[in-house]
Amino acid sequence: MNQFELLDAPVRGRASASAWKRILLPLDGSELSKWALARARHILEQPGTSVTLLRVIECEEARANDLSFRMDPRHRKAGEALARTRINLLDLSVSASSELRFGDPVTEILREIAEGGHDLVVMSTHGQTWLSRVFLGSVAERVLQSSPVPLLLFRPMMGPDETLSFVETREAASFKRLLVVLDGLEPAEEILPMAEGVARAFGSELHLFGAIFGGSQEAAKRREAEEYFKNCAASLAERGIPSQVHVCMGTVAEEALALIRERALDSVALMTHGRAGLARAIHGSVAQRLIRESGVPVLVLRNRRLRPLPSAMVSGHRQLWVD
């Protein structure tokens, strides 16, 4: 059995996924998180969707358990900003609640995912680089390591002066032309129902993408890949989802980025196999390349075999108030 046949049978006849109903939106009060909120507006406005806004005041465990610290007036501004954001969403007819918590942001986000029954996390990422990323990691990356649900990540393109640029992409993301990255491995099939859910909600066209390396088996590998993607496209067509197939020669990240630019694709969906630490620095990550360089929102889900949610993440919490 070749690598693409692993996915062939399960994909055919699969029922379509429903739209996300409970969305968690972590905010940190930064311009970047406000920008991501504006970009995610169409997702949040989907009928039947409820949104939880979460702000975590980062502090040590001892302070997180200290009532006097949690009630300190210095935190009032964060609570008021969170309340204003909730009111703004309610004015847009978005069902929204808000929470202000204290402690480690990653732990509190994971705890809320589990306790709140959320099926999608929408957040921005600063995309830290090299040593800071290797040894510390971004909040988004650390959440992804254990999240049982997908993350929809927003990161603007870097400007000429290496600062984040919000100017050209402040409008709400449309999700009309979604690139679905598949690698022929069985866990990647998890992303297909999610991509189909996006397509049904937004009338999207899916662009099914795979990249293969050259070598002595190049022709055979291309035939196998094309046959697999053809079957995927036919299965989607039977359920009313339009799609195009793209099988390219080369590395996944480079070919995917080229296709995004060439076809003006506006979003990406993929699985990640979750390298971390020094292995990530040496080998890189397709997901990270696309998040940093594509300039479009990336829907990413970690391989289900690699994403246990520790019980410690969901036992107890430090919460100031809930709207």
ZAVO-675510 format. One record per residue: residue number from 1; chain; x, y, z of N, C-alpha, C in turn; residue in one letter. Coordinates in steps of 0.001 Angstrom, whole numbers, plus 500000, padded with zeros to 6 digits. Example, Ala and Ser with C-alpha at 12.3 -4.5 7.8 and 13.67 -1.06 7.14 Angstrom:
BEGIN
PT_1_A_513190_494310_507800_512300_495500_507800_513200_496700_507800_A
PT_2_A_512850_497750_507080_513670_498940_507140_512900_500030_507870_S
This chain:
BEGIN
PT_1_A_500851_498797_500000_500000_500000_500000_500877_501241_500000_M
PT_2_A_500628_502178_499098_501434_503390_499071_500893_504404_500068_N
PT_3_A_501677_505477_500292_501317_506428_501339_499979_507092_501092_Q
PT_4_A_499598_507313_499836_498349_508005_499563_497142_507086_499684_F
PT_5_A_497334_505771_499496_496229_504832_499653_495765_504757_501105_E
PT_6_A_496642_505124_502059_496254_505091_503460_495038_505963_503727_L
PT_7_A_494921_507035_502983_493822_507969_503195_492655_507748_502244_L
PT_8_A_492857_507006_501205_491872_506920_500125_490525_506413_500607_D
PT_9_A_490511_505260_501280_489250_504667_501680_488492_505485_502723_A
PT_10_A_489168_505972_503808_488408_506706_504807_487781_507986_504300_P
PT_11_A_488371_508623_503299_487862_509909_502840_486555_509756_502088_V
PT_12_A_486432_508723_501268_485229_508558_500464_484040_508281_501364_R
PT_13_A_482952_509041_501140_481730_508820_501890_481696_509453_503261_G
PT_14_A_482733_510217_503614_482764_510851_504929_481668_511925_505031_R
PT_15_A_480981_511958_506165_479957_512990_506367_480630_514330_506589_A
PT_16_A_479973_515374_506166_480560_516701_506311_480550_517137_507768_S
PT_17_A_481522_517971_508122_481612_518478_509481_480647_519640_509680_A
PT_18_A_480144_519786_510909_479314_520939_511211_480213_522126_511514_S
PT_19_A_479630_523319_511456_480396_524523_511758_480759_524533_513244_A
PT_20_A_481805_525254_513585_482190_525381_514988_481132_526161_515739_W
PT_21_A_480828_525695_516942_479759_526313_517726_480281_527056_518949_K
PT_22_A_481381_526606_519539_481916_527233_520744_483365_527628_520473_R
PT_23_A_483611_528919_520379_484923_529434_519998_485557_530143_521180_I
PT_24_A_486810_529813_521447_487585_530481_522486_488506_531487_521825_L
PT_25_A_488485_532718_522316_489291_533793_521743_490156_534415_522833_L
PT_26_A_491387_533932_523014_492288_534550_523990_492764_535914_523487_P
PT_27_A_492766_536903_524372_493214_538247_524050_494247_538687_525083_L
PT_28_A_495215_539491_524643_496214_539979_525596_496269_541506_525665_D
PT_29_A_495301_542172_525007_495265_543624_525046_496188_544303_524063_G
PT_30_A_496951_543538_523297_497901_544118_522352_497205_544520_521051_S
PT_31_A_497889_545341_520255_497378_545704_518943_497232_544477_518071_E
PT_32_A_498134_543523_518238_498084_542305_517434_496818_541502_517717_L
PT_33_A_496452_541364_518990_495246_540581_519303_493985_541310_518839_S
PT_34_A_493985_542648_518887_492848_543408_518364_492732_543213_516860_K
PT_35_A_493859_543209_516192_493889_542990_514734_493343_541610_514397_W
PT_36_A_493765_540590_515156_493292_539231_514906_491785_539124_515117_A
PT_37_A_491270_539831_516116_489831_539831_516363_489079_540381_515155_L
PT_38_A_489590_541468_514565_488952_542036_513370_489035_541068_512200_A
PT_39_A_490159_540396_512045_490341_539453_510941_489419_538242_511089_R
PT_40_A_489083_537873_512317_488273_536669_512562_486781_536951_512585_A
PT_41_A_486385_538152_512261_484990_538564_512450_483999_537634_511747_R
PT_42_A_484263_537225_510517_483316_536372_509792_483138_535018_510475_H
PT_43_A_484194_534505_511072_484091_533241_511819_483196_533429_513036_I
PT_44_A_483396_534533_513761_482650_534768_514990_481180_535045_514733_L
PT_45_A_480864_535585_513555_479486_535965_513242_478660_534824_512660_E
PT_46_A_479214_533633_512556_478447_532515_512023_477240_532219_512917_Q
PT_47_A_476062_531972_512326_474853_531705_513123_475054_530540_514081_P
PT_48_A_474557_530693_515301_474637_529627_516288_475959_529529_517006_G
PT_49_A_476867_530478_516765_478185_530446_517378_478193_531235_518682_T
PT_50_A_478827_530683_519699_479051_531421_520942_480560_531603_521131_S
PT_51_A_480946_532764_521635_482355_533132_521749_482689_533427_523211_V
PT_52_A_483792_532875_523662_484315_533196_524988_485607_533994_524836_T
PT_53_A_485619_535220_525353_486817_536050_525363_487584_535757_526649_L
PT_54_A_488871_535474_526525_489673_535118_527695_490900_536011_527772_L
PT_55_A_491054_536702_528874_492269_537484_529143_492932_536883_530376_R
PT_56_A_494203_536546_530253_494953_535974_531366_496039_536962_531799_V
PT_57_A_495985_537382_533049_497045_538205_533622_498166_537256_534056_I
PT_58_A_499293_537334_533382_500376_536392_533657_501018_536706_535001_E
PT_59_A_501122_535673_535834_501735_535849_537151_502126_534489_537701_C
PT_60_A_502873_534504_538795_503281_533266_539445_502094_532623_540159_E
PT_61_A_502254_531332_540457_501179_530570_541090_500721_531206_542396_E
PT_62_A_501678_531654_543206_501320_532224_544509_500432_533458_544340_A
PT_63_A_500762_534299_543380_499954_535500_543155_498600_535143_542551_R
PT_64_A_498585_534140_541695_497319_533733_541083_496327_533259_542136_A
PT_65_A_496832_532728_543244_495969_532235_544318_495713_533278_545399_N
PT_66_A_496247_534481_545197_496117_535549_546192_494948_536459_545815_D
PT_67_A_493875_536425_546611_492676_537198_546289_492974_538695_546247_L
PT_68_A_493814_539178_547148_494118_540609_547162_494825_541031_545881_S
PT_69_A_495673_540164_545345_496346_540484_544079_495339_540506_542934_F
PT_70_A_494440_539544_542914_493465_539476_541827_492512_540676_541849_R
PT_71_A_492254_541216_543047_491346_542347_543166_492067_543695_543101_M
PT_72_A_493352_543671_542868_494138_544904_542824_493603_545824_541722_D
PT_73_A_493428_547127_542015_492886_548065_541013_493685_548133_539719_P
PT_74_A_494957_547739_539753_495756_547816_538532_495217_546899_537428_R
PT_75_A_494417_545904_537800_493877_544976_536808_492520_545453_536257_H
PT_76_A_492024_546556_536799_490717_547045_536378_490700_547369_534882_R
PT_77_A_491784_547982_534386_491832_548387_532983_491681_547189_532053_K
PT_78_A_492342_546068_532403_492234_544862_531581_490803_544336_531586_A
PT_79_A_490177_544338_532754_488801_543864_532841_487840_544746_532066_G
PT_80_A_488044_546058_532129_487171_546978_531406_487337_546832_529899_E
PT_81_A_488576_546659_529433_488816_546475_527994_488155_545194_527506_A
PT_82_A_488224_544147_528316_487593_542881_527953_486077_543042_527869_L
PT_83_A_485511_543778_528822_484065_544008_528816_483640_544806_527585_A
PT_84_A_484437_545812_527199_484103_546603_526013_484112_545742_524756_R
PT_85_A_485094_544855_524670_485156_543968_523504_483927_543067_523457_T
PT_86_A_483513_542572_524605_482302_541736_524655_481083_542514_524194_R
PT_87_A_480940_543754_524668_479797_544586_524277_479807_544851_522775_I
PT_88_A_480995_545097_522226_481108_545323_520778_480638_544108_519992_N
PT_89_A_480970_542905_520475_480524_541687_519802_479010_541516_519930_L
PT_90_A_478489_541821_521105_477040_541733_521284_476315_542688_520341_L
PT_91_A_476906_543856_520098_476311_544808_519153_476286_544252_517734_D
PT_92_A_477175_543305_517443_477204_542645_516132_476360_541373_516125_L
PT_93_A_475569_541189_517181_474703_540004_517335_475516_538728_517515_S
PT_94_A_476720_538846_518071_477544_537682_518398_477327_537343_519867_V
PT_95_A_476950_536106_520150_476792_535664_521527_478178_535558_522169_S
PT_96_A_478432_536377_523194_479782_536445_523747_479761_536519_525262_A
PT_97_A_480720_535847_525888_480974_535966_527323_482455_536292_527489_S
PT_98_A_482849_536721_528683_484244_537097_528895_484721_536652_530263_S
PT_99_A_486003_536330_530332_486609_535883_531577_487977_536527_531745_E
PT_100_A_488285_536945_532983_489605_537431_533337_490198_536449_534330_L
PT_101_A_491338_535872_533974_491974_534882_534834_493400_535289_535143_R
PT_102_A_494012_534536_536070_495364_534830_536518_496187_533549_536519_F
PT_103_A_497455_533668_536131_498341_532513_536129_499126_532413_534847_G
PT_104_A_499436_531203_534458_500165_530957_533216_499176_530965_532051_D
PT_105_A_499373_531810_531029_498400_531898_529941_498141_530566_529247_P
PT_106_A_499173_529778_529007_498990_528506_528310_498121_527560_529137_V
PT_107_A_498438_527448_530420_497659_526572_531298_496194_527001_531351_T
PT_108_A_495947_528292_531462_494577_528775_531568_493811_528615_530257_E
PT_109_A_494482_528793_529130_493815_528581_527836_493438_527117_527679_I
PT_110_A_494364_526214_528002_494078_524782_527896_492972_524365_528858_L
PT_111_A_492990_524941_530049_491943_524623_531020_490572_525071_530504_R
PT_112_A_490521_526246_529909_489243_526753_529398_488759_525929_528206_E
PT_113_A_489698_525467_527353_489298_524603_526233_488548_523390_526764_I
PT_114_A_489119_522768_527797_488526_521551_528338_487236_521829_529089_A
PT_115_A_487252_522820_529964_486081_523085_530803_484933_523697_530007_E
PT_116_A_485260_524490_529008_484227_525184_528249_483697_524420_527060_G
PT_117_A_484268_523257_526769_483791_522467_525638_483974_523163_524309_G
PT_118_A_485035_523943_524170_485268_524688_522937_485733_523762_521818_H
PT_119_A_485353_524098_520588_485785_523278_519449_486698_524036_518494_D
PT_120_A_487054_525283_518818_488012_526051_518019_488607_527137_518898_L
PT_121_A_489915_527358_518732_490595_528469_519393_491083_529418_518309_V
PT_122_A_490725_530692_518430_491159_531719_517489_492120_532642_518218_V
PT_123_A_493340_532777_517705_494294_533631_518389_495353_534155_517438_M
PT_124_A_496021_535209_517884_497137_535759_517128_498423_535103_517608_S
PT_125_A_499461_535209_516801_500764_534710_517204_501827_535710_516795_T
PT_126_A_502749_535949_517711_503848_536876_517422_504927_536210_516585_H
PT_127_A_504919_534862_516565_505900_534155_515747_507324_534405_516168_G
PT_128_A_507653_534158_517441_509018_534343_517906_509979_533516_517069_Q
PT_129_A_511203_533925_517040_512164_533262_516168_513358_532712_516937_T
PT_130_A_513983_531795_516371_515219_531128_516761_515321_530880_518247_W
PT_131_A_516354_531421_518955_516616_530972_520310_515439_531179_521246_L
PT_132_A_514778_532349_521152_513634_532571_522037_512554_531544_521768_S
PT_133_A_512379_531156_520503_511366_530181_520141_511780_528770_520540_R
PT_134_A_513058_528438_520364_513541_527091_520680_513356_526774_522152_V
PT_135_A_513721_527706_523004_513742_527410_524425_512491_527843_525173_F
PT_136_A_511736_528786_524635_510538_529262_525304_509276_528944_524525_L
PT_137_A_509288_529233_523226_508123_529006_522397_507088_530101_522577_G
PT_138_A_506250_530292_521580_505171_531257_521693_504013_530617_522450_S
PT_139_A_503109_531460_522958_501926_530939_523640_501124_530052_522685_V
PT_140_A_500957_530509_521439_500191_529726_520469_500802_528358_520249_A
PT_141_A_502123_528300_520110_502763_527010_519880_502591_526090_521077_E
PT_142_A_502741_526643_522270_502613_525819_523467_501179_525326_523656_R
PT_143_A_500199_526144_523303_498808_525687_523351_498602_524551_522356_V
PT_144_A_499143_524711_521157_498970_523703_520123_499544_522355_520539_L
PT_145_A_500597_522363_521347_501224_521114_521761_500258_520193_522495_Q
PT_146_A_499255_520770_523182_498334_519954_523989_496874_520125_523638_S
PT_147_A_496547_521055_522740_495143_521322_522458_494464_520166_521730_S
PT_148_A_493292_519737_522206_492540_518690_521510_491702_519239_520365_P
PT_149_A_491693_520553_520185_490889_521187_519127_491811_522024_518241_V
PT_150_A_491354_522361_517037_492215_523140_516135_492383_524584_516590_P
PT_151_A_493487_525184_516148_493739_526599_516345_493656_527297_515001_L
PT_152_A_492991_528445_514974_492993_529305_513804_493899_530478_514139_L
PT_153_A_495064_530528_513496_496111_531473_513861_496211_532600_512850_L
PT_154_A_496328_533809_513372_496482_535000_512539_497823_535651_512848_F
PT_155_A_498584_535903_511807_499845_536620_511962_500066_537479_510729_R
PT_156_A_500259_538797_510893_500473_539649_509723_501841_539411_509098_P
PT_157_A_501996_539878_507891_503292_539826_507226_504249_540797_507905_M
PT_158_A_505541_540502_507807_506544_541413_508322_506735_542560_507348_M
PT_159_A_506851_543789_507871_507145_544949_507045_508618_545007_506693_G
PT_160_A_509013_545946_505833_510416_546083_505420_511367_546316_506588_P
PT_161_A_510868_546921_507664_511722_547187_508823_511632_546081_509870_D
PT_162_A_511121_544909_509455_511007_543739_510323_509994_543929_511452_E
PT_163_A_509056_544861_511276_507968_544994_512228_506708_544418_511611_T
PT_164_A_505751_544063_512465_504497_543519_511972_503689_544601_511281_L
PT_165_A_503109_544275_510116_502348_545243_509334_500876_544842_509329_S
PT_166_A_500012_545756_509791_498584_545470_509867_497792_546169_508753_F
PT_167_A_498425_547028_508001_497709_547960_507134_496917_547262_506048_V
PT_168_A_497536_546318_505338_496909_545765_504146_495941_544630_504443_E
PT_169_A_495902_544143_505657_495124_542944_505938_494194_543103_507133_T
PT_170_A_493708_544322_507382_492854_544522_508550_491421_544056_508323_R
PT_171_A_491016_543890_507066_489645_543465_506809_489431_542016_507250_E
PT_172_A_488166_541660_507491_487840_540309_507939_488228_539288_506880_A
PT_173_A_488833_538203_507322_489236_537131_506404_487990_536488_505799_A
PT_174_A_488063_536158_504500_486871_535665_503796_486827_534143_503674_S
PT_175_A_487966_533481_503711_488030_532018_503613_487362_531491_502342_F
PT_176_A_487527_532183_501245_486909_531773_499989_487770_530787_499201_K
PT_177_A_489081_530838_499391_490001_529966_498644_490976_529343_499639_R
PT_178_A_490612_528160_500120_491318_527510_501225_492277_526439_500706_L
PT_179_A_493556_526594_501039_494563_525583_500705_494553_524505_501776_L
PT_180_A_494355_523246_501373_494341_522119_502303_495596_521286_502047_V
PT_181_A_496517_521315_503009_497799_520637_502851_497679_519213_503364_V
PT_182_A_497966_518256_502503_497910_516838_502857_499264_516202_502540_L
PT_183_A_499655_515229_503359_500956_514595_503122_500857_513093_502887_D
PT_184_A_499633_512600_502747_499480_511177_502469_499560_510289_503687_G
PT_185_A_499698_510859_504882_499767_510078_506106_498403_510065_506778_L
PT_186_A_498074_508977_507406_496719_508756_507941_496204_509865_508855_E
PT_187_A_497008_510435_509794_496452_511472_510657_495995_512717_509907_P
PT_188_A_496526_512953_508721_496172_514172_507985_494702_514202_507588_A
PT_189_A_494043_513050_507588_492632_513030_507201_491764_513813_508177_E
PT_190_A_492255_514054_509390_491478_514823_510360_491187_516239_509878_E
PT_191_A_492047_516786_509058_491877_518170_508637_490816_518306_507545_I
PT_192_A_490521_517229_506837_489575_517308_505724_488156_517660_506166_L
PT_193_A_487599_517018_507199_486252_517424_507627_486201_518877_508089_P
PT_194_A_487276_519352_508708_487311_520748_509145_487338_521690_507951_M
PT_195_A_488121_521331_506938_488154_522145_505723_486795_522147_505045_A
PT_196_A_486121_521016_505065_484785_520949_504472_483799_521814_505250_E
PT_197_A_483944_521842_506589_483089_522700_507391_483271_524166_507040_G
PT_198_A_484533_524579_506816_484806_525950_506392_484152_526218_505038_V
PT_199_A_484291_525253_504127_483734_525418_502779_482221_525585_502824_A
PT_200_A_481552_524817_503670_480088_524925_503755_479670_526260_504380_R
PT_201_A_480433_526717_505370_480060_527961_506051_480305_529190_505190_A
PT_202_A_481351_529157_504356_481766_530354_503627_481676_530218_502108_F
PT_203_A_481159_529095_501614_481105_528904_500173_482490_528832_499557_G
PT_204_A_483411_528191_500251_484812_528170_499827_485068_527158_498724_S
PT_205_A_486096_527431_497956_486678_526437_497058_487929_525901_497737_E
PT_206_A_488024_524572_497846_489178_523946_498471_490255_523673_497431_L
PT_207_A_491487_523943_497790_492632_523638_496937_493441_522542_497630_H
PT_208_A_493249_521311_497171_493914_520158_497771_495350_520115_497274_L
PT_209_A_496297_520096_498206_497701_520264_497840_498581_519184_498451_F
PT_210_A_499519_518698_497636_500543_517791_498123_501823_518015_497347_G
PT_211_A_502953_517787_497996_504247_517928_497340_505018_516625_497482_A
PT_212_A_505683_516216_496432_506459_514987_496444_507875_515297_496005_I
PT_213_A_508797_514495_496492_510192_514667_496129_510495_513892_494856_F
PT_214_A_511562_514307_494180_511978_513608_492968_512703_512313_493298_G
PT_215_A_513514_511855_492374_514228_510599_492561_513784_509550_491572_G
PT_216_A_514263_508351_491794_513998_507280_490839_512523_506904_490757_S
PT_217_A_511770_507155_491818_510348_506798_491858_509440_508000_491599_Q
PT_218_A_509985_509060_491016_509228_510292_490862_507929_510093_490085_E
PT_219_A_507988_509430_488953_506794_509258_488123_505719_508450_488851_A
PT_220_A_506148_507380_489537_505191_506545_490249_504559_507309_491413_A
PT_221_A_505383_508066_492131_504862_508852_493256_503856_509892_492793_K
PT_222_A_504144_510520_491653_503218_511523_491140_501882_510874_490775_R
PT_223_A_501916_509705_490123_500669_509016_489753_499857_508661_491002_R
PT_224_A_500553_508157_492017_499860_507791_493251_499205_509009_493898_E
PT_225_A_499960_510108_493956_499438_511324_494572_498253_511866_493780_A
PT_226_A_498383_511915_492472_497305_512453_491648_496045_511614_491760_E
PT_227_A_496207_510291_491849_495050_509418_491994_494362_509648_493343_E
PT_228_A_495174_509775_494388_494614_510027_495715_493846_511343_495752_Y
PT_229_A_494449_512410_495249_493789_513715_495289_492571_513752_494375_F
PT_230_A_492628_513030_493275_491467_512945_492394_490289_512317_493134_K
PT_231_A_490546_511259_493902_489493_510611_494676_488946_511548_495755_N
PT_232_A_489854_512303_496400_489404_513281_497402_488472_514310_496770_C
PT_233_A_488870_514830_495616_488081_515855_494939_486721_515307_494520_A
PT_234_A_486704_514057_494035_485441_513447_493626_484510_513266_494819_A
PT_235_A_485088_512856_495967_484284_512684_497173_483688_514010_497625_S
PT_236_A_484484_515069_497571_483990_516392_497938_482906_516866_496967_L
PT_237_A_483106_516608_495667_482127_517034_494660_480781_516368_494889_A
PT_238_A_480799_515106_495310_479550_514404_495594_478751_515095_496695_E
PT_239_A_479462_515810_497572_478802_516507_498674_478700_518003_498408_R
PT_240_A_478905_518393_497161_478677_519777_496766_479783_520744_497094_G
PT_241_A_481002_520243_497343_482138_521101_497684_483076_521182_496491_I
PT_242_A_483241_522361_495869_484160_522479_494737_485614_522436_495205_P
PT_243_A_486477_521855_494394_487889_521781_494772_488762_521709_493532_S
PT_244_A_490013_522058_493722_491044_521895_492710_492177_521082_493311_Q
PT_245_A_492918_520391_492464_494011_519529_492906_495337_520121_492440_V
PT_246_A_496313_520136_493348_497641_520628_493026_498675_519639_493576_H
PT_247_A_499354_518932_492695_500443_518040_493082_501725_518647_492528_V
PT_248_A_502632_519005_493421_503847_519718_493028_505082_518899_493389_C
PT_249_A_506166_519191_492707_507454_518598_493012_508259_519585_493841_M
PT_250_A_508807_519130_494969_509622_520001_495801_509255_519871_497258_G
PT_251_A_509718_520819_498077_509417_520794_499499_508016_521357_499748_T
PT_252_A_507367_520846_500778_505978_521216_501042_505844_522713_501293_V
PT_253_A_506671_523261_502185_506525_524669_502556_506760_525594_501372_A
PT_254_A_507824_525359_500620_508149_526242_499500_507069_526190_498427_E
PT_255_A_506608_524997_498097_505594_524866_497044_504247_525414_497501_E
PT_256_A_503923_525217_498783_502655_525755_499297_502669_527276_499279_A
PT_257_A_503766_527880_499708_503869_529343_499693_503770_529886_498272_L
PT_258_A_504417_529205_497337_504353_529640_495939_502927_529564_495410_A
PT_259_A_502199_528501_495779_500828_528333_495309_499907_529395_495921_L
PT_260_A_500105_529712_497187_499298_530749_497840_499433_532068_497092_I
PT_261_A_500655_532403_496718_500889_533671_496019_500365_533625_494587_R
PT_262_A_500612_532520_493909_500212_532401_492498_498707_532424_492342_E
PT_263_A_497973_531722_493231_496516_531611_493117_495760_532571_494032_R
PT_264_A_496473_533440_494729_495852_534385_495656_494932_533666_496645_A
PT_265_A_495422_532573_497213_494647_531834_498204_494603_532646_499496_L
PT_266_A_493491_532531_500232_493310_533426_501375_493311_532728_502726_D
PT_267_A_493580_531426_502769_493620_530700_504034_494247_529330_503800_S
PT_268_A_494678_528706_504904_495361_527413_504848_494820_526522_505955_V
PT_269_A_494716_525219_505684_494369_524233_506709_495352_523079_506610_A
PT_270_A_495888_522636_507753_496834_521529_507727_496968_520887_509096_L
PT_271_A_497495_519669_509099_497910_518994_510319_499365_519347_510574_M
PT_272_A_499754_519308_511849_501168_519440_512173_501580_518242_513016_T
PT_273_A_502787_517774_512760_503289_516602_513490_504091_517004_514715_H
PT_274_A_504247_518306_514931_504654_518800_516245_506076_518589_516671_G
PT_275_A_507076_518877_515818_508438_518896_516320_508572_520015_517348_R
PT_276_A_509512_519838_518257_509715_520863_519277_511200_520994_519576_A
PT_277_A_511542_522058_520310_512901_522250_520773_513913_522340_519656_G
PT_278_A_515082_521741_519893_516171_521839_518930_515832_521148_517617_L
PT_279_A_515030_520077_517676_514646_519400_516428_513882_520349_515531_A
PT_280_A_513052_521210_516151_512280_522175_515373_513199_523219_514753_R
PT_281_A_514202_523665_515528_515125_524679_515017_515932_524151_513847_A
PT_282_A_516323_522885_513923_517165_522296_512880_516348_521950_511644_I
PT_283_A_515187_521317_511846_514419_520801_510721_513330_521750_510238_H
PT_284_A_512918_522679_511097_511863_523597_510694_510495_522943_510784_G
PT_285_A_509482_523654_510380_508111_523168_510438_507326_523765_509296_S
PT_286_A_506591_522928_508586_505741_523420_507503_504722_524407_508058_V
PT_287_A_504080_524038_509173_503073_524931_509755_503681_526279_510114_A
PT_288_A_504856_526259_510746_505462_527514_511156_505847_528375_509960_Q
PT_289_A_506362_527754_508904_506701_528521_507699_505460_529200_507125_R
PT_290_A_504370_528465_507049_503147_529026_506475_502569_530124_507364_L
PT_291_A_502629_529934_508683_502130_530958_509592_502955_532240_509463_I
PT_292_A_504259_532093_509380_505145_533258_509365_505168_533970_508016_R
PT_293_A_505041_533226_506915_505336_533805_505612_504159_533917_504662_E
PT_294_A_503046_533278_504951_501944_533290_503987_501120_534574_504049_S
PT_295_A_501000_535175_505240_500167_536354_505395_498682_536057_505423_G
PT_296_A_498296_534766_505518_496884_534393_505564_496632_533586_506837_V
PT_297_A_495378_533531_507306_495081_532720_508492_495341_531249_508237_P
PT_298_A_495857_530576_509271_496210_529158_509163_495434_528371_510209_V
PT_299_A_494622_527427_509740_493901_526508_510615_494789_525281_510805_L
PT_300_A_495202_525039_512039_496176_523973_512275_495713_523092_513429_V
PT_301_A_495871_521801_513243_495505_520806_514250_496680_519869_514419_L
PT_302_A_497060_519588_515652_498182_518694_515889_497742_517241_515743_R
PT_303_A_498665_516415_515262_498448_514979_515157_497812_514455_516438_N
PT_304_A_496691_513760_516317_495937_513325_517501_496756_512427_518412_R
PT_305_A_497755_511716_517884_498582_510836_518709_499553_511625_519584_R
PT_306_A_499688_512925_519313_500693_513734_520003_500088_514845_520843_L
PT_307_A_498775_514813_521078_498180_515942_521771_497369_515548_523014_R
PT_308_A_497954_514826_523973_497224_514549_525208_497012_515833_525994_P
PT_309_A_495886_515918_526674_495604_517070_527527_495807_516642_528975_L
PT_310_A_496887_517074_529629_497163_516629_531003_496021_516960_531946_P
PT_311_A_495725_516031_532840_494636_516261_533782_494907_517480_534657_S
PT_312_A_496186_517790_534875_496529_518950_535702_496042_520249_535079_A
PT_313_A_495857_520251_533761_495432_521468_533084_493973_521802_533372_M
PT_314_A_493198_520836_533816_491756_521071_533965_491288_520952_535409_V
PT_315_A_492222_520912_536363_491824_520802_537768_491995_522148_538453_S
PT_316_A_490878_522748_538827_490924_524034_539505_491264_525183_538576_G
PT_317_A_490903_526395_538970_491258_527558_538173_491163_528816_539024_H
PT_318_A_491800_529880_538512_491816_531145_539233_491142_532179_538344_R
PT_319_A_489934_532523_538721_489073_533329_537853_488509_534491_538651_Q
PT_320_A_488522_535686_538061_488011_536850_538771_486517_537020_538566_L
PT_321_A_486105_537004_537320_484673_537126_537037_484347_536549_535681_W
PT_322_A_483070_536247_535493_482580_535732_534233_481362_536540_533842_V
PT_323_A_481334_537022_532578_480149_537717_532069_479256_536720_531343_D
